[in-house]
């Protein structure tokens, strides 16, 4: 019985894409090497297997807890970007 590797996709705007690549994944070369990136106008489609996308989601959620809120528990600018990244993770059919 062979296992089926499911592909997933993240659809991001330029600001979110830049944050993902230059901040969140800056030291995650193993994850970055597994991404297939396609630019479509002002959007970026990032395709990868579900394990890789799940790692990105976990990193985003962990980072959100660290930098996502100010002292009054309001979302920071980074928090908004991270929430958008998390919300953009969808199954790719």
C-alpha positions as CSV (number, residue, x, y, z in Angstrom):
1,X,0.0,0.0,0.0
2,X,1.5,3.3,-1.1
3,X,1.0,6.5,0.8
4,X,-0.4,9.4,-1.0
5,X,1.3,12.8,-0.5
6,X,-1.3,15.5,-0.6
7,X,-0.3,18.9,-2.0
8,X,-1.4,22.1,-0.4
9,X,-1.3,25.8,-1.3
10,X,-0.9,29.1,0.3
11,X,-2.1,32.2,-1.6
12,X,-0.3,35.4,-0.4
13,X,-0.1,39.0,-1.2
14,X,3.4,40.5,-1.7
15,X,3.7,41.8,1.9
16,X,2.8,38.5,3.3
17,X,5.0,36.6,0.9
18,X,8.0,38.8,1.8
19,X,7.4,38.3,5.5
20,X,7.1,34.6,5.1
21,X,10.3,34.2,3.1
22,X,12.5,36.9,4.7
23,X,11.4,36.6,8.3
24,X,9.5,33.5,9.2
25,X,11.6,31.1,7.0
26,X,14.8,33.1,7.0
27,X,16.6,30.2,8.8
28,X,14.5,27.4,7.4
29,X,16.3,26.4,4.3
30,X,14.9,22.9,4.4
31,X,11.4,24.2,4.3
32,X,12.2,26.8,1.6
33,X,13.8,24.2,-0.6
34,X,10.5,22.3,-0.7
35,X,8.4,25.2,-1.9
36,X,7.2,25.7,-5.5
37,X,6.5,29.4,-5.9
38,X,4.5,31.0,-8.7
39,X,3.9,34.7,-9.0
40,X,0.5,35.7,-10.5
41,X,0.3,39.5,-10.7
42,X,0.3,40.8,-7.1
43,X,-0.3,37.4,-5.6
44,X,2.0,34.4,-4.9
45,X,1.0,30.8,-4.9
46,X,3.1,28.6,-2.8
47,X,2.7,24.9,-3.3
48,X,4.2,22.1,-1.2
49,X,3.3,18.8,0.4
50,X,1.0,18.9,3.4
51,X,3.8,18.2,5.9
52,X,5.7,21.3,4.7
53,X,2.7,23.5,4.8
54,X,1.8,22.2,8.2
55,X,5.3,23.2,9.4
56,X,4.7,26.7,8.0
57,X,1.4,26.9,9.8
58,X,3.0,25.8,13.1
59,X,5.8,28.3,12.7
60,X,3.3,31.0,12.0
61,X,1.2,30.2,15.0
62,X,4.2,30.0,17.3
63,X,5.6,33.3,16.0
64,X,2.2,34.9,16.3
65,X,2.3,34.2,20.1
66,X,5.8,35.9,20.3
67,X,5.4,39.0,18.2
68,X,1.7,39.2,17.3
69,X,0.3,41.2,20.2
70,X,1.3,44.4,22.0
71,X,1.1,45.0,25.7
72,X,-2.6,45.6,25.5
73,X,-3.1,42.3,23.6
74,X,-4.0,44.1,20.4
75,X,-2.7,42.7,17.1
76,X,0.6,44.2,15.9
77,X,1.4,44.8,12.3
78,X,3.4,41.5,12.3
79,X,0.5,39.8,14.0
80,X,-1.9,40.9,11.2
81,X,0.5,39.5,8.6
82,X,0.9,36.2,10.4
83,X,-2.8,35.8,10.8
84,X,-3.2,36.4,7.1
85,X,-0.6,33.7,6.4
86,X,-2.4,31.3,8.7
87,X,-5.8,32.1,7.1
88,X,-4.4,31.6,3.6
89,X,-3.4,28.0,4.1
90,X,-5.9,25.9,2.1
91,X,-6.0,22.4,0.5
92,X,-4.9,22.3,-3.1
93,X,-7.1,20.1,-5.2
